[in-house]
Amino acid sequence: FEIPATKLNGKNDYKQDYVLKVVVRFKNPVITKTGPISSLEVGLETSAGVYKKDPPDDLFPPPPNPPAKPEGKPPIARISAPKYIKAGADMLVNGSGSSDPDGYITDYAWGTQGAQGGIGNTSRGYVWYTREDVGQTFPIALTVVDNDGQIGSTSTEVTVIEPIPSAIIDITGTLKQNRLTTLTNRSQSPTRFPLVPSKTQVTISAISGGTNSDIKFSGTLAEFESKDVLFKKPGKYKATIYVENTIGYSASSEITFDIVPDEVPFAYFSIPSKVYRDPSNGNKAVISIDDMSFSKDKDPLVRRVWEYRYDSNNNGTFADESWVTFNEENRTRLNLELYEVGKYEIRLTVLEEFGQPTIEQFVTEADRRSINSESTQNLIERIVEVENRAPDVDWDL
């Protein structure tokens, strides 16, 4: 941005305020803890001062070691600094964006009226303001000298605001039933007015789906930086935080988040509907089984229990028969050898393990999801019939 000379209109100095708004729009909405968003917007404000003649001595310090007869084009001084700063907080003042059209910058001279600390003759540094400065606006000035001895100056302003802390609480981890999540206290306060840990208050509560008794953690939520938490039931929950600093300023905030359910897996396998006993293999019938079970939410299937029961009295029902386990090795492809002619029902039970970290003291085996094929597969797809192969007949006269 440039400030034209006509802005001065006979005056010796002029201040220009700038407001920059940046908007980023997403092609697809982004899901966040507070809901979907389609764009992000950030606003920035600053000001710059220019001078028709040499700047006033009470604002700008004299440049160090100015030459007697400067030559060349003058440098351009630029300041990067916030428009507002909290009392007691360190503020970075940066002049490294200054430049010289025909050379390079050799020296920096700063004027920071009302500020505590100093920057010296470097391109950047930190200053801060006291609590008594709240509500006041202070100038920040910079004079730069280039290798030809020419000087350039500019200024900006900063307004000191109350040292109110920022209350920030985040939740990370897997936001899923019976999984480890971590609440982190990222609250901040100006450096010279730190937070009082004993004043920090955090609560977690259920909004819908679960209850407060479904929220599990060890110890208390007092004076914590981070806390591992587990939710026994899916639903919507809320975490709130209150913080206070050493001079009594306080702040609070809250976040809401959803804990998704741990989905039950889906059990399914493939078998032939009919097989024959093989006289060359001891009259055994071999049934080839292929498992196609899966976890709906990508958790690992760590155990498969295979069973069958035989319609021994050939009455068309299996309800009066007992289950026989024939494999528990978590196999997805296997053979079952049978001898008796008739119908058999196959059953598969699949069991999941947590695919993400958990807190073991708050979970039991019952919390690990399992299901058997009776719930997910039609009966006709689970029955195989064993028959004798008819003999070959041949005759002649």
Order of alpha helices (4+ residues) and beta strands (2+ residues): beta-beta-beta-beta-beta-beta-beta-beta-beta-beta-beta-beta-beta-beta-beta-beta-beta-beta-beta-beta-beta-beta-beta-beta
